[in-house]
């Protein structure tokens, strides 16, 4: 476990002393709507599925909050879903935005929604790398989920493209996450 943690810290430049759960901006903080209905997940959860939003990126809390509001409106108003599809979204500002959260079933990956948490990187990462700030935020979130018992100790991080016909999370981000210690096959 210590070797794994040190590996994570070396890869993502995270201090070992900085192991607290990251701040997650609640729906209220980013101006989100209340979900229409809820299905709960059974924890601990085996998979974290990485996506990208294929929207313009954002670099400030205000800009990212607006982007997340827009994504939620599209999912609820245009697609008729109960809420935003993702469990969490990560902005270019390095903040984590609560979607459905840890224990509510998302609508991000058909066939995997009942056994996964979906993390979406805000932007298009087909031809561009996600920033270290975004990667560090995602990794802290995953470590938090494990330490809180929401994610299994042997959680598997996978890309949406591994389990459905999609380009998500984009070629570059897909390449980046394959270096994570939790990377795996479904």
CORNORWO-V860636 format. One record per residue. RES is the residue in one letter. PSI is psi in radians with two decimals (999 if undefined). NEAR is the number of other ideal C-beta (glycine too) atoms within 10 Angstrom. D_FIRST is the distance of its C-alpha to the first C-alpha in Angstrom with 2 decimals. Layout:
RES&PSI&NEAR&D_FIRST  RES&PSI&NEAR&D_FIRST
//
This chain:
X&-0.74&6&0.00  X&-0.71&7&3.82  X&-0.74&8&5.47  X&-0.77&10&5.05  X&-0.74&14&6.18  X&-0.68&11&8.64  X&-0.79&12&9.81  X&-0.79&18&10.60  X&-0.71&16&12.33  X&-0.76&9&14.27  X&-0.70&14&15.39  X&0.19&18&16.46  X&0.76&9&17.50  X&2.34&17&15.73  X&2.41&7&15.61  X&-0.60&10&12.52  X&-0.28&7&15.11  X&0.99&10&16.15  X&0.18&13&13.63  X&2.77&10&16.46  X&2.50&13&17.60  X&2.79&18&20.17  X&2.29&11&23.83  X&2.15&17&25.16  X&2.08&20&28.92  X&2.89&11&30.50  X&-0.71&20&33.28  X&-0.66&9&35.75  X&-0.58&14&34.53  X&0.07&22&35.13  X&0.53&11&38.24  X&2.78&22&37.09  X&2.79&13&39.17  X&2.46&7&38.37  X&2.70&17&37.33  X&-0.65&10&40.13  X&2.88&7&38.19  X&2.37&12&34.68  X&2.32&13&32.79  X&2.60&9&29.52  X&2.72&20&26.35  X&2.16&9&24.74  X&2.71&15&21.18  X&2.65&15&18.34  X&2.41&19&19.06  X&-0.60&17&17.90  X&2.54&21&19.09  X&2.16&25&19.34  X&2.21&29&22.46  X&2.34&30&23.34  X&2.97&24&27.05  X&2.75&27&29.45  X&-0.24&26&32.57  X&0.76&16&35.08  X&3.00&15&36.78  X&2.63&12&37.57  X&3.01&21&34.72  X&2.61&22&34.73  X&-0.09&15&33.93  X&2.79&12&34.90  X&-0.73&16&34.07  X&-0.83&11&37.68  X&-0.74&16&37.73  X&-0.68&23&34.42  X&-0.76&20&35.60  X&-0.73&14&38.80  X&-0.76&22&37.02  X&-0.68&28&34.86  X&-0.76&17&38.08  X&-0.74&13&39.76  X&-0.78&21&37.05  X&-0.75&24&37.18  X&-0.75&13&40.98  X&-0.82&15&41.00  X&-0.72&19&38.71  X&-0.81&18&40.68  X&-0.72&10&44.20  X&-0.74&8&44.53  X&-0.26&9&42.24  X&0.37&8&42.85  X&2.89&16&39.23  X&-0.36&17&38.25  X&-3.07&23&36.08  X&2.57&29&34.20  X&-0.63&24&32.27  X&2.70&28&28.81  X&-0.75&27&26.23  X&2.69&25&25.60  X&2.54&27&27.22  X&2.18&29&26.18  X&2.86&27&29.06  X&-0.23&20&29.78  X&-0.09&21&29.93  X&-0.02&18&26.14  X&2.66&24&26.73  X&2.23&21&25.32  X&2.19&29&28.22  X&2.26&21&28.01  X&-1.84&29&29.57  X&-0.21&25&29.21  X&-2.94&18&25.99  X&-0.68&18&23.07  X&0.07&15&25.12  X&2.35&18&28.35  X&2.29&20&29.05  X&-3.00&28&29.73  X&0.65&18&32.19  X&-0.52&25&30.23  X&1.70&25&29.70  X&2.31&9&32.25  X&-0.24&10&30.84  X&-0.04&20&27.32  X&-0.53&19&28.22  X&-0.14&12&27.64  X&0.46&15&24.04  X&2.84&26&22.71  X&2.33&32&22.45  X&2.14&26&24.45  X&2.13&27&23.77  X&2.28&29&26.81  X&2.20&28&27.16  X&2.02&28&30.67  X&-3.03&25&32.72  X&2.05&19&33.38  X&0.60&28&30.82  X&-0.81&15&32.80  X&0.18&8&34.00  X&2.46&14&31.98  X&2.58&13&28.35  X&2.58&24&26.65  X&2.77&18&26.27  X&-0.63&12&23.17  X&-0.74&14&23.95  X&-0.78&24&23.77  X&-0.75&23&20.61  X&-0.72&18&18.83  X&-0.76&25&20.25  X&-0.73&25&19.09  X&-0.69&21&15.49  X&-0.70&21&15.59  X&-0.77&22&17.30  X&-0.80&21&14.78  X&-0.66&21&11.87  X&-0.81&18&14.52  X&-0.67&23&15.40  X&-0.85&17&12.03  X&-0.52&13&11.91  X&-0.09&12&15.58  X&0.15&10&15.28  X&-0.68&17&17.64  X&2.55&26&15.46  X&2.66&15&13.69  X&-0.64&9&9.95  X&0.63&10&11.13  X&2.53&21&13.56  X&2.15&17&15.66  X&2.19&21&17.25  X&2.86&23&20.72  X&2.59&24&23.97  X&-0.62&24&27.05  X&-0.29&17&28.95  X&-0.33&17&26.90  X&-0.01&17&28.37  X&2.87&14&31.74  X&1.63&6&34.48  X&2.77&15&33.62  X&-0.13&15&32.85  X&2.36&24&30.21  X&0.47&28&28.07  X&2.59&27&30.32  X&-0.83&13&29.97  X&-0.79&15&28.39  X&-0.65&25&25.71  X&-0.75&20&25.03  X&-0.73&13&24.49  X&-0.75&20&22.24  X&-0.27&22&19.76  X&-0.20&11&19.45  X&-0.11&10&17.29  X&2.53&19&14.56  X&-0.47&15&11.23  X&-0.05&20&12.32  X&2.42&13&15.75  X&-3.09&16&17.41  X&2.61&7&20.72  X&999&15&22.33
//
